[in-house]
Amino acid sequence: MLGRFRHIVVEGPIGVGKTSLARKLAQLTHAELVLENADENPFLSRFYEDHRRYALPTQLFFLVSRVDQARRHAQGELFSSASVADFMLEKDMLFARMTLDEAEFNLYRQLYDGLNPRANAPDLVIYLQADANTLSERVSKRGRMAERHMSESYLKDLSRAYADFFYHYDAAPLLTVNSERLNFVDKPDDFNLLVQRIQGMRGMREFFNVGA
């Protein structure tokens, strides 16, 4: 259905709709759905209340979880067939740089390098974008308890970090999607337009923006 793209990652800041889109793509292609399951992190809700105090344990929990997933991947338990994931391993370092102070980041980096988590590059990365106001509205609308203390300033910082990360990203074909006016869950036409755009990809870096 999506040609050569058997292993797809959907990424972007919190609230942008990556999990919903990943579910739709996995259903369309009969692929394995691989989810981040951030709600399993017991430190996450406390992190949104007090970034400084809980940034390090939050990141370490995610790191251990990613290492476990990467090991299962290497053993052939994940991604053995077509797959769609709502996260990529590299995002951990993005969040660590943004949330940890210098000493914490140095410790985190030492642990990261020692654990050496690795994953094969996906066939396609779909990077969803939206401005901080839109992200804040979407986060509020979904009403997750862990996110009730998340600030718009944090979402702005996160959006900038993602934009910088993907500006330099070259490990896989990248489709950047402006999702401001798109609703892939409730509007089938929006989803079908995206699928057509994916099928038509030929370059390493392309863009999808309704009205552009």
C-alpha positions in Angstrom: 0.0 0.0 0.0 2.9 2.4 0.8 5.4 1.0 -1.6 8.9 0.7 -0.3 8.1 2.1 3.1 7.8 -1.0 5.3 9.1 0.6 8.5 7.6 4.0 9.3 8.1 6.3 12.2 5.7 9.1 13.1 7.3 11.8 15.2 6.7 15.3 16.6 6.1 17.2 19.8 3.5 16.2 22.4 -0.1 16.7 21.3 0.7 16.8 17.6 -1.2 13.6 16.9 1.6 11.1 16.1 0.0 8.1 17.9 -3.3 8.6 16.2 -1.7 8.8 12.8 0.5 5.8 13.6 -2.6 3.8 14.4 -4.3 4.8 11.2 -1.2 3.9 9.1 -0.7 0.6 10.8 -4.4 -0.3 10.2 -4.2 0.7 6.6 -1.0 -1.3 5.9 -1.7 -4.3 8.3 1.6 -3.4 9.9 2.7 -4.0 13.5 2.0 -1.0 15.7 4.9 -0.1 18.0 3.9 2.5 20.6 6.0 4.6 23.0 3.6 4.0 25.9 4.7 7.1 27.8 1.9 6.6 30.3 3.9 3.8 31.8 6.6 6.2 33.0 5.8 6.7 36.7 7.8 10.0 36.8 6.1 11.7 33.9 3.2 13.5 35.7 5.6 14.7 38.4 8.0 16.0 35.7 5.3 18.2 34.3 4.7 19.7 37.7 8.4 20.1 38.6 10.8 19.9 35.6 14.0 20.4 37.6 13.3 17.8 40.2 12.1 15.0 38.0 13.8 15.5 34.7 16.6 13.0 35.3 14.5 10.0 36.6 12.0 10.7 33.8 14.7 10.5 31.1 16.4 7.5 32.7 13.1 5.5 32.7 12.6 6.3 29.1 16.2 5.3 28.3 15.9 1.9 30.0 12.6 1.3 28.1 14.2 2.2 24.8 17.2 -0.1 25.4 14.8 -2.9 26.1 12.9 -2.2 22.9 16.1 -2.0 20.9 17.3 -5.3 22.3 14.1 -7.0 21.3 14.4 -5.4 17.9 17.9 -6.9 17.5 16.5 -10.3 18.5 13.9 -10.1 15.8 10.9 -9.7 18.2 10.1 -6.2 16.9 9.9 -5.0 13.3 10.1 -8.5 11.9 7.5 -7.5 9.3 6.1 -4.2 8.3 5.8 -1.7 11.3 4.6 1.7 12.2 6.0 3.4 15.4 5.1 6.6 17.2 8.6 7.3 18.4 12.2 7.0 17.4 15.2 6.2 19.6 17.0 9.5 18.9 14.2 11.5 20.6 15.6 10.5 24.0 18.7 12.6 23.5 16.6 15.5 22.2 14.6 15.6 25.4 17.7 15.1 27.6 19.4 18.1 26.1 16.3 20.2 26.6 15.4 19.2 30.2 18.6 18.2 32.0 21.2 20.6 33.5 24.9 20.2 32.5 25.9 17.7 35.2 22.7 15.6 34.7 23.2 15.6 31.0 26.8 14.5 31.3 25.7 11.6 33.6 22.9 10.7 31.2 25.2 10.7 28.2 27.6 8.4 30.0 24.8 6.0 30.7 23.5 6.3 27.2 26.9 5.6 25.6 27.4 2.7 28.0 24.1 1.1 27.2 24.6 1.9 23.5 21.0 1.6 22.4 20.8 1.1 18.6 18.0 0.7 16.1 18.0 0.4 12.3 17.0 3.5 10.5 13.3 3.5 9.4 12.3 3.5 5.7 10.4 6.8 6.3 10.0 9.3 9.1 6.9 11.5 9.1 7.5 14.6 11.2 4.3 16.3 12.3 4.4 20.0 13.1 1.9 22.4 14.8 2.4 25.6 16.7 2.4 25.7 20.5 -1.1 27.1 20.8 -2.5 24.2 18.7 -0.5 21.7 20.7 -1.7 23.1 24.0 -5.3 22.9 22.8 -4.9 19.3 21.7 -3.2 18.3 25.0 -6.0 20.0 27.0 -8.7 18.4 24.8 -7.4 14.8 25.4 -7.5 15.4 29.1 -4.7 13.1 30.3 -4.0 13.4 34.0 -0.3 13.2 33.6 -0.3 16.2 31.3 -2.6 18.5 33.2 0.4 20.7 34.4 2.1 20.9 31.1 2.8 24.6 30.2 2.6 26.2 26.8 6.1 27.5 27.2 7.4 23.9 27.6 5.5 23.0 24.3 7.2 26.0 22.6 10.6 24.9 23.7 9.8 21.3 22.6 8.6 22.4 19.2 11.8 24.4 18.7 13.9 21.4 19.7 12.1 19.1 17.3 12.5 21.7 14.5 16.2 21.9 15.1 16.6 18.1 15.3 14.8 17.4 12.0 16.6 20.3 10.3 19.8 18.3 10.7 18.2 14.8 10.4 19.5 12.8 7.4 19.3 9.1 8.5 16.2 8.3 6.6 13.7 9.8 4.1 11.8 12.6 5.9 8.3 13.9 5.2 7.5 17.1 7.2 3.8 17.6 7.6 2.2 20.8 8.8 -0.8 19.4 10.7 -2.4 22.7 11.7 -5.4 22.2 9.3 -5.4 18.4 9.1 -7.4 15.9 11.1 -6.3 12.4 10.1 -8.7 10.7 12.6 -12.0 12.4 11.8 -11.5 13.5 8.2 -10.8 10.6 5.8 -10.0 13.0 3.0 -7.1 14.4 5.0 -5.7 11.0 5.7 -6.1 9.9 2.1 -4.2 13.1 0.9 -1.4 12.2 3.2 -1.3 8.6 2.0 -1.1 9.9 -1.6 1.7 12.2 -0.6 3.6 9.4 1.0 3.2 7.2 -2.1 4.5 10.0 -4.3 7.6 10.6 -2.3 10.8 10.4 -4.3 13.3 12.6 -2.4 15.0 12.4 1.0 13.3 15.5 2.3 9.8 16.5 1.3 7.0 18.6 2.7 3.2 18.4 3.0 1.3 21.5 3.7 -2.4 21.9 2.8 -2.8 24.9 0.7 0.9 25.1 -0.2 
